[in-house]
């Protein structure tokens, strides 16, 4: 399973940055526990996904957003940033999507635990 956004058990939230560093329409690139992750602010809602395309490791976070879909800049695969679900070929495997929350003005991303 790659969509961790609804998972409530075995998730540990990691503090990332002040929410003021991620205004609406912007994105933030972070590395959490060795994983490249990009966090989007879309109209005030935050979404976090793995920054690596499952087609051929393209830098997903560099792509354009079309609504809630991120378009891989390499070959045009699309993924829903809300769920990590692949929406458009040539990718066929979902990417990880992580839960995000803001606590006391700080962005936190939930990382799955074994
Ligand atoms: S690497 Fe993303 S579509 Fe090919």
Backbone and ligand atoms as CSV (ligand in chain L), in Angstrom:
chain,resi,resn,atom,element,x,y,z
A,1,UNK,N,N,0.848,-1.203,0.000
A,1,UNK,CA,C,0.000,0.000,0.000
A,1,UNK,C,C,0.881,1.249,0.000
A,2,UNK,N,N,0.510,2.204,-0.795
A,2,UNK,CA,C,1.317,3.428,-0.882
A,2,UNK,C,C,0.589,4.640,-0.322
A,3,UNK,N,N,-0.735,4.551,-0.229
A,3,UNK,CA,C,-1.477,5.708,0.269
A,3,UNK,C,C,-1.617,5.603,1.785
A,4,UNK,N,N,-0.798,6.371,2.476
A,4,UNK,CA,C,-0.801,6.334,3.934
A,4,UNK,C,C,-1.690,7.415,4.535
A,5,UNK,N,N,-2.349,8.192,3.687
A,5,UNK,CA,C,-3.030,9.392,4.184
A,5,UNK,C,C,-4.170,9.074,5.140
A,6,UNK,N,N,-4.766,7.884,5.001
A,6,UNK,CA,C,-5.883,7.535,5.877
A,6,UNK,C,C,-5.453,6.616,7.018
A,7,UNK,N,N,-4.174,6.282,7.034
A,7,UNK,CA,C,-3.691,5.341,8.032
A,7,UNK,C,C,-3.575,6.050,9.382
A,8,UNK,N,N,-4.082,5.438,10.425
A,8,UNK,CA,C,-4.025,6.067,11.743
A,8,UNK,C,C,-3.084,5.324,12.682
A,9,UNK,N,N,-2.852,4.057,12.408
A,9,UNK,CA,C,-1.924,3.300,13.245
A,9,UNK,C,C,-0.576,3.178,12.547
A,10,UNK,N,N,0.463,3.064,13.353
A,10,UNK,CA,C,1.819,2.893,12.824
A,10,UNK,C,C,2.235,4.048,11.926
A,11,UNK,N,N,1.811,5.254,12.324
A,11,UNK,CA,C,2.233,6.477,11.644
A,11,UNK,C,C,2.864,7.380,12.698
A,12,UNK,N,N,4.010,7.920,12.380
A,12,UNK,CA,C,4.651,8.850,13.300
A,12,UNK,C,C,4.863,10.172,12.579
A,13,UNK,N,N,4.333,11.254,13.172
A,13,UNK,CA,C,4.437,12.556,12.522
A,13,UNK,C,C,5.785,13.203,12.826
A,14,UNK,N,N,6.393,13.721,11.767
A,14,UNK,CA,C,7.712,14.346,11.855
A,14,UNK,C,C,7.548,15.829,11.541
A,15,UNK,N,N,8.105,16.673,12.408
A,15,UNK,CA,C,7.988,18.110,12.207
A,15,UNK,C,C,8.928,18.543,11.086
A,16,UNK,N,N,8.397,19.372,10.174
A,16,UNK,CA,C,9.152,19.705,8.965
A,16,UNK,C,C,9.593,21.166,8.928
A,17,UNK,N,N,8.635,22.081,8.991
A,17,UNK,CA,C,8.948,23.498,8.783
A,17,UNK,C,C,7.736,24.317,9.203
A,18,UNK,N,N,7.938,25.618,9.447
A,18,UNK,CA,C,6.780,26.468,9.725
A,18,UNK,C,C,5.843,26.514,8.521
A,19,UNK,N,N,4.559,26.484,8.799
A,19,UNK,CA,C,3.573,26.524,7.718
A,19,UNK,C,C,3.701,27.808,6.895
A,20,UNK,N,N,4.254,28.848,7.506
A,20,UNK,CA,C,4.424,30.115,6.780
A,20,UNK,C,C,5.420,29.973,5.627
A,21,UNK,N,N,6.224,28.924,5.629
A,21,UNK,CA,C,7.182,28.711,4.542
A,21,UNK,C,C,6.548,28.044,3.329
A,22,UNK,N,N,5.280,27.678,3.455
A,22,UNK,CA,C,4.601,27.005,2.343
A,22,UNK,C,C,3.258,27.676,2.065
A,23,UNK,N,N,3.297,28.848,1.437
A,23,UNK,CA,C,2.040,29.532,1.131
A,23,UNK,C,C,1.262,28.817,0.025
A,24,UNK,N,N,0.023,29.187,-0.113
A,24,UNK,CA,C,-0.846,28.588,-1.130
A,24,UNK,C,C,-0.218,28.717,-2.511
A,25,UNK,N,N,-0.256,27.625,-3.267
A,25,UNK,CA,C,0.290,27.622,-4.623
A,25,UNK,C,C,1.752,27.245,-4.683
A,26,UNK,N,N,2.370,27.064,-3.517
A,26,UNK,CA,C,3.805,26.745,-3.491
A,26,UNK,C,C,4.022,25.270,-3.165
A,27,UNK,N,N,5.263,24.842,-3.285
A,27,UNK,CA,C,5.631,23.471,-2.911
A,27,UNK,C,C,6.961,23.496,-2.162
A,28,UNK,N,N,7.156,22.489,-1.339
A,28,UNK,CA,C,8.331,22.433,-0.484
A,28,UNK,C,C,8.977,21.061,-0.664
A,29,UNK,N,N,10.271,21.061,-0.963
A,29,UNK,CA,C,11.004,19.811,-1.143
A,29,UNK,C,C,11.739,19.489,0.148
A,30,UNK,N,N,11.539,18.286,0.650
A,30,UNK,CA,C,12.189,17.903,1.895
A,30,UNK,C,C,12.712,16.478,1.771
A,31,UNK,N,N,13.623,16.159,2.668
A,31,UNK,CA,C,14.071,14.778,2.768
A,31,UNK,C,C,13.748,14.313,4.175
A,32,UNK,N,N,12.974,13.260,4.277
A,32,UNK,CA,C,12.585,12.746,5.585
A,32,UNK,C,C,13.044,11.298,5.659
A,33,UNK,N,N,13.939,11.050,6.597
A,33,UNK,CA,C,14.432,9.693,6.805
A,33,UNK,C,C,14.913,9.065,5.497
A,34,UNK,N,N,15.635,9.863,4.718
A,34,UNK,CA,C,16.220,9.359,3.478
A,34,UNK,C,C,15.274,9.328,2.296
A,35,UNK,N,N,14.020,9.749,2.497
A,35,UNK,CA,C,13.048,9.737,1.397
A,35,UNK,C,C,12.846,11.159,0.878
A,36,UNK,N,N,12.909,11.316,-0.433
A,36,UNK,CA,C,12.613,12.608,-1.049
A,36,UNK,C,C,11.107,12.775,-1.142
A,37,UNK,N,N,10.624,13.868,-0.545
A,37,UNK,CA,C,9.183,14.097,-0.462
A,37,UNK,C,C,8.904,15.536,-0.862
A,38,UNK,N,N,7.814,15.752,-1.563
A,38,UNK,CA,C,7.408,17.114,-1.910
A,38,UNK,C,C,6.026,17.365,-1.298
A,39,UNK,N,N,5.906,18.539,-0.682
A,39,UNK,CA,C,4.657,18.919,-0.026
A,39,UNK,C,C,4.060,20.081,-0.816
A,40,UNK,N,N,2.797,19.958,-1.170
A,40,UNK,CA,C,2.103,20.989,-1.937
A,40,UNK,C,C,1.100,21.708,-1.050
A,41,UNK,N,N,0.965,22.996,-1.282
A,41,UNK,CA,C,-0.152,23.745,-0.711
A,41,UNK,C,C,-1.063,24.113,-1.868
A,42,UNK,N,N,-2.196,23.436,-1.941
A,42,UNK,CA,C,-3.168,23.698,-3.004
A,42,UNK,C,C,-4.373,24.344,-2.347
A,43,UNK,N,N,-4.505,25.631,-2.558
A,43,UNK,CA,C,-5.640,26.390,-2.006
A,43,UNK,C,C,-5.801,26.170,-0.504
A,44,UNK,N,N,-4.659,26.160,0.189
A,44,UNK,CA,C,-4.712,26.065,1.644
A,44,UNK,C,C,-4.706,24.653,2.192
A,45,UNK,N,N,-4.794,23.650,1.306
A,45,UNK,CA,C,-4.724,22.259,1.757
A,45,UNK,C,C,-3.328,21.714,1.449
A,46,UNK,N,N,-2.787,20.954,2.396
A,46,UNK,CA,C,-1.435,20.418,2.220
A,46,UNK,C,C,-1.481,18.935,1.849
A,47,UNK,N,N,-0.598,18.569,0.909
A,47,UNK,CA,C,-0.499,17.182,0.461
A,47,UNK,C,C,0.980,16.825,0.322
A,48,UNK,N,N,1.340,15.617,0.735
A,48,UNK,CA,C,2.738,15.187,0.645
A,48,UNK,C,C,2.819,13.887,-0.148
A,49,UNK,N,N,3.741,13.862,-1.107
A,49,UNK,CA,C,3.932,12.653,-1.919
A,49,UNK,C,C,5.424,12.376,-2.069
A,50,UNK,N,N,5.746,11.142,-2.448
A,50,UNK,CA,C,7.106,10.813,-2.820
A,50,UNK,C,C,7.484,11.595,-4.066
A,51,UNK,N,N,8.737,12.030,-4.111
A,51,UNK,CA,C,9.177,12.921,-5.190
A,51,UNK,C,C,9.772,12.156,-6.363
A,52,UNK,N,N,9.525,10.860,-6.433
A,52,UNK,CA,C,10.161,10.049,-7.474
A,52,UNK,C,C,9.084,9.315,-8.268
A,53,UNK,N,N,9.085,9.561,-9.563
A,53,UNK,CA,C,8.099,8.930,-10.444
A,53,UNK,C,C,8.346,7.429,-10.514
A,54,UNK,N,N,7.270,6.648,-10.491
A,54,UNK,CA,C,7.416,5.190,-10.544
A,54,UNK,C,C,7.680,4.681,-11.961
A,55,UNK,N,N,7.598,5.562,-12.950
A,55,UNK,CA,C,7.884,5.102,-14.315
A,55,UNK,C,C,9.382,4.935,-14.522
A,56,UNK,N,N,10.130,6.040,-14.313
A,56,UNK,CA,C,11.578,5.948,-14.535
A,56,UNK,C,C,12.315,6.918,-13.621
A,57,UNK,N,N,11.817,7.042,-12.396
A,57,UNK,CA,C,12.484,7.840,-11.361
A,57,UNK,C,C,12.559,9.331,-11.674
A,58,UNK,N,N,11.655,9.846,-12.477
A,58,UNK,CA,C,11.651,11.281,-12.787
A,58,UNK,C,C,11.383,12.120,-11.551
A,59,UNK,N,N,11.853,13.378,-11.566
A,59,UNK,CA,C,11.666,14.283,-10.426
A,59,UNK,C,C,10.261,14.877,-10.435
A,60,UNK,N,N,9.354,14.136,-9.835
A,60,UNK,CA,C,7.936,14.495,-9.934
A,60,UNK,C,C,7.633,15.914,-9.485
A,61,UNK,N,N,8.275,16.336,-8.401
A,61,UNK,CA,C,7.965,17.646,-7.829
A,61,UNK,C,C,8.299,18.802,-8.740
A,62,UNK,N,N,9.089,18.545,-9.794
A,62,UNK,CA,C,9.410,19.604,-10.754
A,62,UNK,C,C,8.314,19.765,-11.799
A,63,UNK,N,N,7.328,18.889,-11.768
A,63,UNK,CA,C,6.286,18.921,-12.792
A,63,UNK,C,C,5.215,19.958,-12.509
A,64,UNK,N,N,4.343,20.128,-13.482
A,64,UNK,CA,C,3.216,21.056,-13.336
A,64,UNK,C,C,2.063,20.374,-12.621
A,65,UNK,N,N,1.307,21.172,-11.893
A,65,UNK,CA,C,0.076,20.681,-11.280
A,65,UNK,C,C,-1.091,20.993,-12.199
A,66,UNK,N,N,-1.950,19.992,-12.399
A,66,UNK,CA,C,-3.212,20.231,-13.110
A,66,UNK,C,C,-4.309,19.825,-12.154
A,67,UNK,N,N,-4.896,20.794,-11.503
A,67,UNK,CA,C,-5.828,20.477,-10.421
A,67,UNK,C,C,-5.069,19.801,-9.308
A,68,UNK,N,N,-5.473,18.564,-8.975
A,68,UNK,CA,C,-4.780,17.798,-7.945
A,68,UNK,C,C,-3.791,16.795,-8.551
A,69,UNK,N,N,-3.599,16.858,-9.851
A,69,UNK,CA,C,-2.677,15.922,-10.499
A,69,UNK,C,C,-1.325,16.581,-10.729
A,70,UNK,N,N,-0.271,15.844,-10.370
A,70,UNK,CA,C,1.079,16.299,-10.702
A,70,UNK,C,C,1.489,15.570,-11.966
A,71,UNK,N,N,2.049,16.325,-12.916
A,71,UNK,CA,C,2.441,15.768,-14.207
A,71,UNK,C,C,3.957,15.589,-14.216
A,72,UNK,N,N,4.404,14.362,-14.383
A,72,UNK,CA,C,5.847,14.102,-14.396
A,72,UNK,C,C,6.491,14.821,-15.576
A,73,UNK,N,N,7.564,15.582,-15.302
A,73,UNK,CA,C,8.191,16.339,-16.390
A,73,UNK,C,C,8.942,15.473,-17.393
A,74,UNK,N,N,9.169,14.205,-17.064
A,74,UNK,CA,C,9.948,13.360,-17.978
A,74,UNK,C,C,9.103,12.838,-19.138
A,75,UNK,N,N,8.044,12.121,-18.826
A,75,UNK,CA,C,7.252,11.505,-19.910
A,75,UNK,C,C,5.752,11.704,-19.734
A,76,UNK,N,N,5.352,12.547,-18.791
A,76,UNK,CA,C,3.951,12.943,-18.720
A,76,UNK,C,C,3.021,12.082,-17.900
A,77,UNK,N,N,3.547,11.121,-17.137
A,77,UNK,CA,C,2.654,10.371,-16.253
A,77,UNK,C,C,2.025,11.335,-15.236
A,78,UNK,N,N,0.821,10.994,-14.784
A,78,UNK,CA,C,0.147,11.860,-13.807
A,78,UNK,C,C,-0.250,11.053,-12.572
A,79,UNK,N,N,-0.157,11.739,-11.436
A,79,UNK,CA,C,-0.532,11.129,-10.158
A,79,UNK,C,C,-1.384,12.117,-9.377
A,80,UNK,N,N,-2.364,11.588,-8.661
A,80,UNK,CA,C,-3.199,12.412,-7.788
A,80,UNK,C,C,-2.427,12.653,-6.487
A,81,UNK,N,N,-2.126,13.922,-6.182
A,81,UNK,CA,C,-1.318,14.204,-4.983
A,81,UNK,C,C,-2.086,13.906,-3.694
A,82,UNK,N,N,-3.402,13.750,-3.776
A,82,UNK,CA,C,-4.198,13.459,-2.574
A,82,UNK,C,C,-4.052,12.015,-2.135
A,83,UNK,N,N,-3.781,11.133,-3.113
A,83,UNK,CA,C,-3.774,9.699,-2.818
A,83,UNK,C,C,-2.525,8.984,-3.307
A,84,UNK,N,N,-1.761,9.616,-4.192
A,84,UNK,CA,C,-0.624,8.962,-4.821
A,84,UNK,C,C,-1.012,8.063,-5.979
A,85,UNK,N,N,-2.302,8.005,-6.273
A,85,UNK,CA,C,-2.786,7.078,-7.311
A,85,UNK,C,C,-2.335,7.530,-8.696
A,86,UNK,N,N,-1.862,6.570,-9.484
A,86,UNK,CA,C,-1.472,6.893,-10.854
A,86,UNK,C,C,-2.740,7.145,-11.680
A,87,UNK,N,N,-2.724,8.226,-12.457
A,87,UNK,CA,C,-3.907,8.636,-13.214
A,87,UNK,C,C,-3.674,8.574,-14.723
A,88,UNK,N,N,-2.394,8.495,-15.115
A,88,UNK,CA,C,-2.084,8.590,-16.538
A,88,UNK,C,C,-0.820,7.793,-16.831
A,89,UNK,N,N,-0.822,7.001,-17.904
A,89,UNK,CA,C,0.370,6.297,-18.358
A,89,UNK,C,C,1.442,7.336,-18.708
A,90,UNK,N,N,2.720,6.967,-18.816
A,90,UNK,CA,C,3.217,5.593,-18.850
A,90,UNK,C,C,3.450,4.958,-17.482
A,91,UNK,N,N,3.316,5.665,-16.382
A,91,UNK,CA,C,3.460,5.007,-15.088
A,91,UNK,C,C,2.246,4.112,-14.833
A,92,UNK,N,N,2.472,3.010,-14.122
A,92,UNK,CA,C,1.368,2.111,-13.785
A,92,UNK,C,C,1.310,1.819,-12.287
A,93,UNK,N,N,2.328,2.263,-11.553
A,93,UNK,CA,C,2.405,1.996,-10.117
A,93,UNK,C,C,2.216,3.311,-9.360
A,94,UNK,N,N,1.396,3.278,-8.311
A,94,UNK,CA,C,1.151,4.466,-7.498
A,94,UNK,C,C,2.437,4.938,-6.809
A,95,UNK,N,N,2.423,6.190,-6.382
A,95,UNK,CA,C,3.518,6.736,-5.572
A,95,UNK,C,C,3.018,6.862,-4.131
A,96,UNK,N,N,3.937,6.954,-3.161
A,96,UNK,CA,C,3.483,7.118,-1.778
A,96,UNK,C,C,2.829,8.478,-1.556
A,97,UNK,N,N,1.766,8.481,-0.787
A,97,UNK,CA,C,1.128,9.725,-0.329
A,97,UNK,C,C,1.083,9.665,1.195
A,98,UNK,N,N,1.488,10.743,1.831
A,98,UNK,CA,C,1.633,10.764,3.283
A,98,UNK,C,C,0.649,11.757,3.894
A,99,UNK,N,N,0.197,11.484,5.109
A,99,UNK,CA,C,-0.681,12.446,5.779
A,99,UNK,C,C,0.115,13.692,6.197
A,100,UNK,N,N,-0.537,14.834,6.133
A,100,UNK,CA,C,0.094,16.097,6.533
A,100,UNK,C,C,-0.844,16.822,7.475
A,101,UNK,N,N,-0.291,17.446,8.499
A,101,UNK,CA,C,-1.096,18.300,9.370
A,101,UNK,C,C,-0.237,19.465,9.838
A,102,UNK,N,N,-0.915,20.494,10.336
A,102,UNK,CA,C,-0.222,21.643,10.903
A,102,UNK,C,C,-0.558,21.697,12.385
A,103,UNK,N,N,0.471,21.663,13.217
A,103,UNK,CA,C,0.303,21.705,14.665
A,103,UNK,C,C,1.127,22.874,15.199
A,104,UNK,N,N,0.469,23.776,15.878
A,104,UNK,CA,C,1.158,24.961,16.423
A,104,UNK,C,C,1.983,25.670,15.355
A,105,UNK,N,N,1.411,25.763,14.147
A,105,UNK,CA,C,2.073,26.512,13.083
A,105,UNK,C,C,3.183,25.750,12.383
A,106,UNK,N,N,3.374,24.493,12.757
A,106,UNK,CA,C,4.437,23.701,12.108
A,106,UNK,C,C,3.834,22.586,11.259
A,107,UNK,N,N,4.382,22.438,10.064
A,107,UNK,CA,C,3.951,21.344,9.189
A,107,UNK,C,C,4.523,20.032,9.713
A,108,UNK,N,N,3.664,19.024,9.792
A,108,UNK,CA,C,4.106,17.687,10.169
A,108,UNK,C,C,3.685,16.691,9.103
A,109,UNK,N,N,4.573,15.783,8.764
A,109,UNK,CA,C,4.282,14.733,7.792
A,109,UNK,C,C,4.324,13.397,8.507
A,110,UNK,N,N,3.342,12.562,8.251
A,110,UNK,CA,C,3.250,11.267,8.903
A,110,UNK,C,C,4.009,10.210,8.126
A,111,UNK,N,N,4.948,9.575,8.810
A,111,UNK,CA,C,5.745,8.529,8.179
A,111,UNK,C,C,5.304,7.169,8.710
A,112,UNK,N,N,5.123,6.205,7.796
A,112,UNK,CA,C,4.693,4.873,8.230
A,112,UNK,C,C,5.786,4.154,9.002
A,113,UNK,N,N,5.351,3.386,9.986
A,113,UNK,CA,C,6.264,2.558,10.773
A,113,UNK,C,C,5.894,1.100,10.573
A,114,UNK,N,N,6.855,0.223,10.744
A,114,UNK,CA,C,6.585,-1.217,10.585
A,114,UNK,C,C,5.629,-1.677,11.670
L,1,LIG,S1,S,9.825,9.165,-15.396
L,1,LIG,FE1,FE,7.877,9.998,-14.948
L,1,LIG,S2,S,6.707,9.555,-16.713
L,1,LIG,FE2,FE,8.648,8.655,-17.128
